[in-house]
């Protein structure tokens, strides 16, 4: 999967006629914002044609804690007793397919252990389901923006979805961190049964924690490994971007033709096969 940084660099190189210069006045932050917008548009465009959700679009939002509320969602109203839980999740792209009966295909909700799946069902109909009815056995949710409600008493749920933006998005990082991958300001935990980890000249035994600094490398002995303490980290432009290689190309073309007013034929013809394509060095 491409990274957001690679997409931004592609756009800048092509926009500056294939040779980046120090005189560029194009703001990379602005380009990054446009990449986020174009990604949403291109996903919606492709889905409306194919009705298929590319697995590259999905991001694991991890496990989120839920809080018990009631139908009124107001602690001062105590006569509205019911089994409803509430959580805040990242913003997702809303995909619908009426023939499938699901109006929220951009989000998947499962139990923390993965045994139970929650299905979208309008919240205002939950109380109309008789307890003896078979529907009362199912697990439902409804989402309002980034707020989600479920009809069962559960402390934690796991969410997968197509994020509307990756800016500030926290992603799961449950694999060991390799030497060279330490990031400043993040907390790390050493796990294992033998050996230790040496970071910044300090020895850390298993179950010890340390905070990353400008130093990115460490050495490990035995079976000791380094993990993010909370198993999550904020997504950066160097992480795999939730698009396919094909969609990344469409994002580049979309921004160049829309924002820079470059004709699509010029973007596609990137092969140096004529005298006009030669760049003097």
C-alpha positions, 0 to 999 in steps of 0.5 A: 500500500502506498503512503500518504507521503508518497502520494503528496510527493507524486503530486508535487513532482508532477505539478512542478513538471517532474523536477522538484525545486527548492523554489516551490511555493506549494504548501505540503500541508495544503496538498495533504488536506486535498489528498484527504478530500480526494480520497473520500471522493474517489472511494465514493466514486469507485464504490458507487460503480462497483458496489464492492468495498476494497479491503485496503480502505479499512482501518482497525480503530481498535477496542473502544470502551462504552458507557451506559446511558438511556434512550434520552441520553440524559443522566437527569432523566432516570425513568427511561431505563434501558440497556443502551451503551454509548461510545465515541469513534473516529469519523467514517465514510458513509456507504449505503447499499439499499438492496443489502438492507445495511445503511452503514457499510463503512463501519464494522462493529464486533465484540472484543473477542470477535464472536459477536457482530453488531448490525445497523438498525434504527434506534427508534425501533429498538423499543418496539421489538417484543422481548419474546421476538427473535429480533431481541436476540440480535445485537444492533447499533446506530451511529450519529456522526462519531457517536455510536449506541448499541442495544446490549450491555457491553464494556468494550467493542472493536471497530473497523471502518473507512475513516473520513480522514487520517489526520489525528487517527489513532491506529493499532500497533500490536506488532513489536517495534523494530530498532529504528522505529522509536518515536519521540514522546510515545511510551514503550513497554519491554516484553519477554522472559529473558534478556533486556533492552538497551535504549539511550544507554539505559537497561530496561528489563521485561515489563519496564517502560520508557518514553521515546526521544530523538534516539530511534534505535535500541538493542535487545537481547534474549527474547525481549521485545519492544511494544507500544504501551497502549498498542496504538499510535497516531497515524503519520504520513509515512504509514500505509495509507488506506487506499489501493495503488490504483486509487492512489493514482486516481487521487493524484490525477484528481488533484492535478486536474482539479486543483492545478488545472493540468490536463489529464492527458499530460498527467498520464503521459509520464514516459520520457519518450520525446525531445519535449520531455527531456529536462535539462540538468 
